[in-house]
Amino acid sequence: MGCLRLATMAILVASATCSHAQQVAAQQVASAIQSRLDQAADYSSQWSGRAVLVMHRGKLVYERYDHGWSDSRPHMLASGTKSFTGVIAMLAVQDRLLTLDELACDTLTEWKTDLRKSKITVRHLLTLSSGLHPADAAFPNRRQFGSNANPVLQQRQERIARKDANDGLKDLATGNWYKDSLQVPSKHDAGETFEYGPSHFYAFGELLTRKLASRDDIGAKSFEAYAHLRLLDPLGMRIGTWTKDQAGNVNIPGGMFLTAREWAKFGQFVLDRGNATNPDGSMKELLPSRLLDECFAPSSTNRSYGLTWWLNGNSDVADAGIAGRSFDSQERDAIRTRVLNREAETGLDVDGKSLRVWMAAGLGKQRLYVIPDYQLVVVRFAEPSVEGRRFTNEGFLGPIVAAFSGE
């Protein structure tokens, strides 16, 4: 499907009562914006992109689908699903279900006698610094999406699972990801090391589920029901699919499928500082901005990561000195974090300072970007592929930011 020339149309309508000279100027501005957005979409399509959607100041100004995709077809978010968790956690803080710095073992009592796990806080889980092993092998089938599963994604999952199986983690799997996460061993002390992986999220899912069980005043008893009650339904979001384990628990770190427009609703909520738009155009606060801001504060173990959101302009991990070397497991973990941190960088500056960009990111370079300084929400869908690895945030976002910065 081609571009919807929404930016151009909006400007032309606004200029209908202006002078001829003003209308010509407006047309030139609209044409320049259109050209730059087309440039970004062309770049995305070149590297396995499927969809590009741009919201500016709360209005849909651009939308394009390539390679057979469409506006009504939900796409897997992969790890782009993770960033819902930080916001849901802060809604739970608002409901006084939990605090970020309480000990998880006060609720996950199985951890009380474990020297390392007894020190884990809720904040550690949400900043991926709990010290838990990522433990992909303990959560089998969480990346299976049916007969059309992407081969690149499957190969990656199989490679990780084989490695984890050597640690005996596969033996932990019972089909209940939330409960199985409680048996995952610790690799580090809590708050010591950032390590990307699903176990932190499943443990948080079990913690929130237990918290909800003791609160009769909240009409939700599962992570999924609470997400719908407090966030998804108030935003009018329609979920295509949210994959689940055998026990019926939703896949918190990677199982959601959304259309581009639905994912953009979440981004707009973040851009609007925790407010949702009512049918009459007025705003309703769902989450105070002071609580939402917790999601975008750099964490102590990785300044490129907040509460389940990636943050541009904070990476302080050097890249030099890795070519041609062999590494032990600790060094490999550090390199993986370095690569992930680079994925959060945009290379875009404003007045000599890194542009604020909050990003939800998934395998295949799925992206939800929130750019407060330009009032932008940008969605990108793409497929995991070898050529797609050449996609960069800077190459994609550069023309979009330029379109609305007057450059």
C-alpha positions in Angstrom: 0.0 0.0 0.0 1.4 3.4 -0.9 1.8 6.5 1.3 -1.2 8.2 2.8 -0.5 11.8 2.0 -1.9 12.9 5.3 0.7 15.5 6.1 0.2 17.2 2.7 -3.6 17.1 2.9 -3.6 18.6 6.4 -1.5 21.5 5.5 -3.4 22.2 2.3 -6.8 22.2 4.1 -5.3 24.6 6.7 -4.2 26.9 3.9 -7.4 27.1 2.0 -8.3 30.5 3.3 -4.8 31.9 3.0 -3.4 34.0 0.2 -2.0 32.4 -2.9 1.6 33.1 -1.8 0.9 31.5 1.6 -0.7 28.5 -0.1 2.4 28.1 -2.3 4.6 28.2 0.7 2.5 25.7 2.6 2.6 23.4 -0.4 6.4 23.6 -0.5 6.6 22.8 3.2 4.2 19.8 2.8 6.2 18.6 -0.2 9.5 18.7 1.8 7.9 16.8 4.7 6.5 14.2 2.4 9.8 13.7 0.6 11.7 13.2 3.9 9.1 10.7 5.2 9.3 8.9 1.9 13.0 8.7 2.3 12.7 7.1 5.7 10.2 4.6 4.5 12.3 3.7 1.5 15.3 3.2 3.8 13.2 0.9 6.1 11.8 -1.1 3.2 15.4 -1.6 1.8 16.3 -3.4 5.1 13.4 -5.8 5.4 10.9 -3.2 6.6 7.2 -3.9 6.5 5.5 -0.8 8.0 6.3 2.8 8.9 3.9 5.0 10.8 4.5 8.6 12.0 2.4 10.5 14.5 3.1 14.2 15.0 1.4 16.2 17.7 -1.1 13.5 18.2 -2.1 13.3 14.5 -1.4 10.5 12.0 0.7 12.2 9.3 2.3 9.3 7.5 1.6 5.6 7.0 3.1 3.1 4.5 3.2 -0.7 4.2 5.6 -2.7 2.0 6.3 -6.3 1.0 2.6 -7.4 1.2 1.9 -6.0 4.7 -1.2 -3.9 5.5 -2.7 -1.6 8.1 -5.0 -4.3 9.4 -2.4 -7.0 9.8 -0.9 -7.4 13.4 2.9 -7.9 13.5 4.9 -9.6 16.2 6.6 -7.1 18.4 9.1 -9.7 19.8 10.9 -7.9 22.6 9.1 -4.7 21.8 6.5 -6.2 24.1 8.8 -5.7 27.1 8.3 -2.0 27.3 4.7 -2.4 28.3 5.9 -3.9 31.6 7.6 -0.8 33.0 4.4 1.2 32.5 2.2 -1.6 33.9 4.6 -1.7 36.9 4.2 2.0 37.6 0.4 1.7 37.4 0.8 -1.0 40.1 2.8 1.5 42.1 0.0 4.0 41.7 -2.5 1.3 42.9 -0.2 0.7 45.9 0.3 -2.9 44.9 4.0 -2.6 45.1 7.0 -0.3 45.4 10.1 -0.4 43.2 12.5 -0.9 46.0 10.7 -3.5 48.0 12.2 -6.9 48.2 10.7 -9.4 45.8 11.1 -12.2 48.3 8.5 -10.6 50.5 6.0 -11.8 47.9 8.1 -14.5 46.2 8.7 -16.3 49.5 10.6 -19.1 47.8 13.5 -16.7 47.5 13.7 -15.8 51.2 16.4 -18.4 52.0 18.5 -17.9 48.9 21.5 -15.7 49.6 21.3 -13.9 46.3 17.6 -13.9 45.4 16.6 -12.6 48.8 18.3 -9.3 47.9 16.4 -8.8 44.6 14.1 -5.8 44.5 11.3 -5.1 42.0 13.5 -2.4 40.5 16.2 -5.0 39.9 13.7 -7.2 37.9 12.5 -4.2 35.8 16.0 -2.9 35.0 17.2 -6.5 34.2 19.8 -6.4 37.0 18.3 -9.0 39.3 21.2 -11.3 38.6 19.0 -14.1 37.4 20.2 -16.3 34.5 18.4 -15.2 31.3 17.5 -18.9 31.0 15.9 -19.1 27.5 15.9 -22.9 27.8 13.7 -22.8 30.8 10.9 -21.2 28.8 10.5 -23.4 25.7 8.2 -22.5 22.8 8.0 -18.8 23.9 9.3 -17.7 20.4 7.2 -20.1 18.3 4.6 -18.2 16.2 3.1 -21.1 14.2 3.8 -22.5 10.8 5.1 -19.2 9.4 7.8 -18.7 12.0 10.8 -16.8 10.8 13.7 -19.1 10.1 16.3 -16.6 11.4 14.4 -16.2 14.6 14.1 -20.0 15.0 17.8 -20.6 14.4 18.7 -18.0 17.0 16.3 -19.5 19.6 17.7 -23.0 19.0 21.3 -21.8 19.4 20.5 -20.1 22.7 18.5 -23.1 23.9 21.4 -25.5 23.2 23.7 -23.3 25.2 21.3 -23.1 28.1 20.6 -26.8 28.0 24.2 -27.4 28.9 23.5 -25.6 32.2 20.6 -27.9 33.0 18.1 -25.1 32.6 15.9 -27.1 30.3 15.0 -29.4 33.2 13.3 -26.5 34.9 10.5 -26.2 32.4 7.1 -27.3 33.5 5.0 -25.1 31.1 4.3 -22.4 33.6 6.8 -19.6 32.7 6.0 -17.4 35.7 6.6 -20.2 38.3 9.5 -21.7 36.5 11.3 -18.4 36.6 11.5 -18.7 40.4 13.7 -21.7 40.0 16.2 -20.1 37.6 19.7 -19.8 39.2 21.4 -16.5 39.9 24.5 -15.6 37.9 25.3 -12.4 39.8 24.4 -10.5 42.9 21.3 -8.3 42.6 22.1 -4.9 41.3 25.5 -5.8 40.1 25.1 -6.6 36.3 22.7 -5.8 33.5 21.8 -8.9 31.6 19.1 -9.0 29.0 16.7 -12.0 29.0 13.2 -13.2 29.8 13.6 -14.6 33.3 13.3 -11.1 35.0 10.0 -10.5 33.3 8.4 -13.8 34.2 9.4 -13.4 37.8 7.8 -10.0 37.8 4.7 -11.5 36.3 4.5 -14.0 39.1 5.0 -11.3 41.7 2.3 -9.1 40.3 -0.1 -12.0 40.0 0.4 -12.8 43.7 -0.1 -9.2 44.6 -3.4 -9.0 42.8 -4.6 -12.2 44.5 -4.7 -10.3 47.8 -6.5 -7.2 46.5 -10.3 -7.6 46.3 -10.7 -3.9 45.4 -9.0 -4.4 42.0 -11.0 -6.3 39.4 -8.1 -8.2 37.9 -6.3 -11.3 39.1 -3.7 -11.9 36.4 -1.0 -9.9 34.7 -3.0 -10.0 31.5 -6.3 -8.8 33.1 -4.5 -6.0 35.0 -2.8 -4.8 31.8 -6.2 -4.6 30.1 -7.9 -3.0 33.1 -5.4 -0.3 33.7 -3.7 0.4 30.3 -4.9 -1.4 27.2 -8.6 -1.0 27.5 -8.5 2.7 28.6 -6.3 3.4 25.5 -8.7 1.6 23.3 -6.0 -0.8 22.2 -7.0 -4.0 20.3 -4.6 -6.8 20.7 -4.1 -9.1 17.7 -2.5 -11.9 19.7 -0.7 -12.2 23.0 0.9 -15.7 23.2 0.7 -17.7 26.4 2.3 -20.6 28.2 0.5 -23.9 28.9 -0.8 -22.4 32.2 -2.4 -19.5 30.4 0.2 -16.8 31.4 0.8 -14.2 28.8 4.3 -14.0 27.3 5.4 -10.7 29.0 8.8 -10.2 27.3 7.9 -11.1 23.8 4.5 -12.4 22.8 2.4 -9.5 21.6 1.1 -8.9 18.1 -0.3 -5.5 17.2 -1.1 -3.4 14.1 1.1 -0.3 13.6 -1.8 2.0 14.6 -2.4 0.1 17.8 1.2 0.2 18.9 1.2 3.9 18.1 -1.6 4.4 20.7 0.8 3.2 23.4 3.5 5.5 22.2 1.1 8.5 22.1 0.1 7.7 25.7 3.8 7.9 26.7 4.3 11.1 24.7 1.2 12.6 26.3 2.8 12.0 29.7 0.5 9.3 31.0 -2.7 10.8 29.6 -5.3 9.2 27.3 -7.5 11.0 24.8 -11.3 10.8 25.5 -13.8 10.6 22.6 -14.6 14.3 22.9 -10.9 15.2 22.6 -10.3 15.9 26.2 -7.5 14.2 28.1 -7.8 11.8 31.0 -4.8 11.0 33.3 -4.1 7.3 33.6 -0.7 7.6 35.2 0.9 10.7 36.8 3.9 11.9 34.9 6.1 11.7 38.0 5.5 7.9 38.0 5.8 7.5 34.2 9.2 9.3 34.4 10.6 6.4 36.3 10.6 4.4 33.1 13.0 6.8 31.4 15.5 7.3 34.2 18.8 5.6 33.3 19.4 2.5 35.6 22.5 2.1 37.7 23.8 -0.9 35.8 23.1 0.3 32.3 22.6 4.0 31.5 21.1 3.0 28.1 18.2 1.2 29.8 15.5 2.5 32.2 12.5 0.5 33.4 12.0 -1.8 30.4 12.7 1.1 27.9 15.8 1.8 25.8 17.3 5.3 26.2 19.3 7.2 23.5 22.4 9.1 24.3 23.5 7.4 27.6 25.7 4.6 26.4 29.2 4.7 28.1 30.5 1.4 26.9 33.5 1.6 24.7 33.8 -0.5 21.5 37.5 -0.7 21.0 39.7 -3.8 21.3 37.4 -6.7 20.5 38.5 -7.8 17.0 40.4 -11.0 16.8 40.2 -11.9 20.4 38.7 -14.9 22.2 36.4 -14.3 25.3 35.3 -16.0 28.4 31.6 -16.1 29.3 31.7 -12.9 31.4 33.4 -11.0 28.5 30.8 -12.4 26.0 28.0 -11.1 28.3 29.6 -7.7 28.3 30.0 -7.6 24.6 26.3 -8.6 24.1 25.3 -5.7 26.4 27.5 -3.4 24.3 25.8 -4.5 21.1 22.4 -4.0 22.7 23.4 -0.5 23.9 24.4 0.4 20.4 21.0 -0.6 19.2 19.5 2.1 21.4 21.7 4.9 20.0 20.4 7.1 17.2 23.4 9.3 16.5 21.1 12.3 16.4 22.0 15.5 18.2 20.2 18.8 18.9 22.3 21.8 19.9 25.2 19.5 20.6 23.3 17.2 22.9 21.9 13.7 22.2 18.3 13.8 21.1 15.9 12.3 23.7 14.5 9.1 22.2 12.7 6.5 24.2 12.6 3.2 22.4 10.8 -0.1 22.6 12.8 -2.6 20.5 12.3 -6.1 19.2 14.2 -8.8 17.2 14.2 -7.9 13.5 14.5 -4.3 14.5 10.9 -3.7 15.4 10.7 -0.2 16.8 8.4 2.1 18.7 10.2 5.5 19.1 8.9 8.3 21.3 10.7 11.6 20.6 9.3 14.2 23.0 11.3 17.2 21.7 9.6 16.9 18.3 6.3 15.5 19.5 6.8 12.4 17.4 5.7 8.8 17.8 7.2 6.5 15.1 6.4 2.8 14.5 8.5 0.5 12.4 7.8 -3.2 11.6 10.4 -5.4 10.0 11.3 -9.1 9.6 14.4 -10.7 11.1 16.8 -11.2 8.2 20.5 -11.1 7.4 20.1 -7.9 5.3 17.9 -6.3 8.0 20.9 -6.2 10.4 22.2 -3.2 8.4 19.3 -1.0 9.5 20.3 1.8 11.8 18.2 4.1 13.9 20.1 7.1 12.6 19.5 6.1 8.9 15.8 5.8 9.6 15.1 8.6 12.1 17.4 11.2 10.5 15.0 12.2 7.7 12.0 12.0 10.0 13.4 14.3 12.6 14.7 16.7 9.8 11.1 16.8 8.4 9.8 18.4 11.5 12.8 20.4 12.7 12.9 22.9 9.8 16.3 21.7 8.6 
